[in-house]
Amino acid sequence: MAFAWPDGKRAAVSLSYDDARPSQVDVGVPILDAHGVRATFYVSPRRLGERLDSWRAAVAAGHEIGNHTVSHPCSGNFAFSRGNALEDYTLERIEAELLDANAAIEQALGVTPATFAYPCGQKFVGRDGGVRSYVPLVSDLFVVGRGAGDESANDPVTCDLAQAMGMGTDDQPFDVLRPLIDHAAEEGSWLLLLGHDIGGGGHQVAHADALDALCRYCSDPARGIWLDTVAAVGTHIRDNRSQE
């Protein structure tokens, strides 16, 4: 039996963006709002002040604010993270990152995150024989933990919501993204997309015209796509797949 998406939809798509970059509210939110589309923004609390009023307006418009830790720790294999490397973390320290980010977001925006995005898509602390997964912490605190750099949409019946697969939109034209959407519709799966900056050029930039085209494409009722936030889709999966 196929998984039951709301209102007879064939599949689900969620748009998510990381780091609270100003272009997300300057360029992205106006495009999303023009189509009536709600997205998920995984924010770094210390960057919220760059556009605080705009982020509050995004919340008021129904966009989801998710947790992306306080300091964005990644592997020390990345030069930018060598002073804040996951290899030097403990489970207690990463838990504090999650809880402190939740508190900072609630104070700034009045919402408590329901979902989380792993910085750099990495899910471990420690090194060598002392490596530990922090997926169980994310599972305890959030409905969804979104990965990055993954290669598939999510099967709503079998996916681990604490390790939901996320596929990138940065530097991708809509012609590259459309087949991913079509395949999700054929499979009845959940396509969870992620990006960083929106519009302009450079590294880690999602094309504004691709976002506009994607919103138009997925909003066409004939395609049967449920386009909604990570929290909305994740909660529906959690609450309904036990009935399958």
C-alpha positions in Angstrom: 0.0 0.0 0.0 1.3 3.5 -0.9 2.0 5.9 1.9 -1.0 8.3 2.4 0.1 11.9 1.7 -2.5 14.6 2.6 -5.3 15.4 0.2 -4.4 12.6 -2.2 -1.0 14.1 -3.0 1.6 11.9 -4.7 4.7 13.0 -2.9 6.2 15.7 -0.7 8.9 18.4 -1.3 10.5 20.6 1.3 12.8 23.5 0.7 15.4 24.3 3.4 18.2 26.8 3.7 21.1 27.0 6.1 23.0 29.6 8.2 20.5 32.5 8.3 22.2 34.3 5.4 20.8 37.7 4.6 20.0 36.8 1.0 17.6 34.2 2.2 15.2 36.9 3.5 16.3 39.6 1.1 15.8 37.5 -2.1 14.4 34.1 -1.2 11.5 34.9 1.1 9.8 37.3 -1.4 9.9 34.6 -4.1 8.5 32.0 -1.7 5.8 34.4 -0.4 4.7 35.3 -3.9 3.9 31.6 -4.5 2.4 31.0 -1.1 5.2 28.5 -0.3 6.6 27.9 3.2 10.2 26.9 3.6 12.5 25.9 6.4 15.4 28.0 7.5 18.1 26.4 9.7 19.6 29.4 11.4 22.8 30.3 13.1 21.5 32.4 16.0 24.4 34.8 15.9 23.5 35.9 12.4 19.9 36.6 13.1 20.7 40.2 14.1 21.8 41.0 10.6 18.1 40.9 9.5 16.2 40.4 12.7 13.0 42.2 11.6 13.0 40.3 8.4 13.4 37.0 10.2 10.5 37.9 12.4 8.4 38.7 9.3 9.4 35.4 7.8 8.1 33.6 11.0 4.9 35.6 10.8 4.4 34.5 7.2 4.6 30.8 8.2 8.1 29.9 7.4 9.8 27.4 9.7 12.9 28.2 11.8 15.1 25.2 12.5 18.1 24.6 14.7 21.6 24.6 13.1 23.6 24.7 16.4 25.2 27.8 17.9 28.7 27.6 16.4 28.3 25.3 13.4 30.9 22.6 14.3 32.2 20.4 11.5 35.1 18.1 11.0 38.5 19.6 11.5 39.2 18.4 7.9 37.6 21.7 6.9 40.1 24.5 7.5 37.3 26.8 8.7 36.4 24.4 11.5 39.8 23.4 12.9 39.3 25.6 15.9 35.8 24.1 16.5 36.2 20.6 15.3 33.6 17.8 15.9 36.6 15.5 16.6 37.2 17.6 19.8 33.5 17.5 20.9 31.8 15.2 23.4 28.2 14.2 23.4 27.6 16.6 26.3 29.2 19.5 24.5 27.1 19.0 21.3 24.0 18.6 23.4 24.7 22.0 24.9 25.1 23.4 21.3 21.6 22.1 20.4 19.9 23.4 23.6 21.6 26.8 23.6 20.7 27.3 19.9 17.0 26.5 20.7 17.1 29.0 23.6 18.7 31.7 21.5 16.2 31.2 18.7 13.2 31.2 21.0 14.5 34.5 22.6 15.0 36.2 19.3 12.0 34.9 17.3 9.6 33.5 19.8 9.6 30.0 18.3 11.2 26.7 19.5 12.7 24.7 16.6 11.1 21.4 15.8 13.7 20.2 13.3 17.5 20.3 13.0 20.1 20.4 10.2 23.5 18.7 10.9 26.2 21.2 10.1 28.1 19.9 7.1 25.8 16.9 7.2 28.1 15.3 9.8 26.6 13.3 12.7 29.5 12.4 14.9 31.7 13.7 17.8 35.1 12.4 18.8 37.8 10.6 16.8 39.2 7.1 16.2 37.8 4.6 18.6 36.1 7.3 20.6 33.8 8.4 17.8 30.1 8.7 18.9 27.0 9.4 16.9 24.9 12.3 18.1 21.9 11.1 16.1 20.2 9.8 19.3 20.4 13.3 20.8 18.8 14.8 17.7 16.1 12.1 17.8 15.2 13.0 21.4 15.0 16.8 20.7 13.6 17.1 17.2 11.0 15.6 14.9 13.5 15.6 12.0 17.3 15.8 11.7 18.3 16.7 8.1 21.5 15.6 6.5 23.3 17.1 3.5 25.1 15.9 0.5 22.9 12.8 0.2 21.9 11.0 -3.0 18.2 10.2 -2.6 14.8 11.4 -1.6 13.3 9.8 1.6 11.0 6.8 1.6 8.2 7.9 4.0 7.7 4.4 5.3 11.3 3.4 6.0 13.4 6.6 6.4 15.0 7.4 9.7 13.6 10.9 10.5 16.6 11.6 12.7 18.8 11.1 9.6 16.6 12.4 6.8 18.4 12.7 3.5 19.0 16.2 2.1 19.9 17.0 -1.5 21.5 20.2 -2.7 20.1 23.1 -4.8 23.2 25.3 -4.8 24.5 26.2 -8.2 21.8 24.0 -9.8 19.5 25.2 -12.6 15.9 24.1 -12.5 16.4 21.7 -15.3 18.6 19.7 -13.0 16.1 19.8 -10.1 13.0 19.0 -12.1 13.9 15.3 -12.6 14.4 14.9 -8.8 10.9 16.2 -8.3 9.5 14.0 -11.0 11.2 10.9 -9.6 9.9 11.7 -6.1 6.4 11.9 -7.5 6.8 8.6 -9.3 8.1 6.9 -6.1 5.8 8.6 -3.6 8.7 9.9 -1.6 9.8 13.0 0.2 12.4 15.2 -1.5 14.2 17.3 1.0 16.2 20.1 -0.7 18.8 22.4 0.8 20.7 25.5 -0.1 22.6 28.4 1.3 22.6 31.9 -0.3 19.9 32.7 -2.8 20.5 34.8 -5.9 23.7 36.4 -7.1 26.8 34.4 -7.8 29.7 32.7 -6.1 30.0 29.6 -3.9 27.0 28.0 -2.2 24.4 30.0 -4.0 21.0 28.7 -5.1 19.7 30.3 -8.3 16.7 32.7 -7.7 15.2 31.8 -11.1 15.5 28.1 -10.2 13.6 28.7 -7.0 10.9 30.6 -8.8 10.5 27.9 -11.4 10.5 25.1 -8.7 7.8 26.9 -6.8 5.7 27.2 -9.9 6.2 23.6 -10.9 5.4 22.1 -7.5 2.4 24.4 -6.9 0.7 23.1 -10.0 -2.2 21.0 -8.7 -1.9 18.6 -11.6 1.5 17.4 -10.3 0.2 16.2 -7.0 3.1 17.6 -4.9 2.8 18.6 -1.3 5.2 21.5 -0.9 5.6 22.3 2.8 8.1 22.8 5.6 10.4 20.1 7.0 8.4 20.1 10.3 5.0 19.8 8.6 6.1 16.9 6.4 8.2 15.1 9.0 5.3 15.3 11.5 2.9 13.9 9.0 5.3 11.0 8.3 5.9 10.3 12.0 2.2 10.3 12.8 0.9 8.3 9.9 3.4 5.7 8.8 2.6 3.4 11.7 -0.8 3.0 10.1 0.7 1.7 6.9 
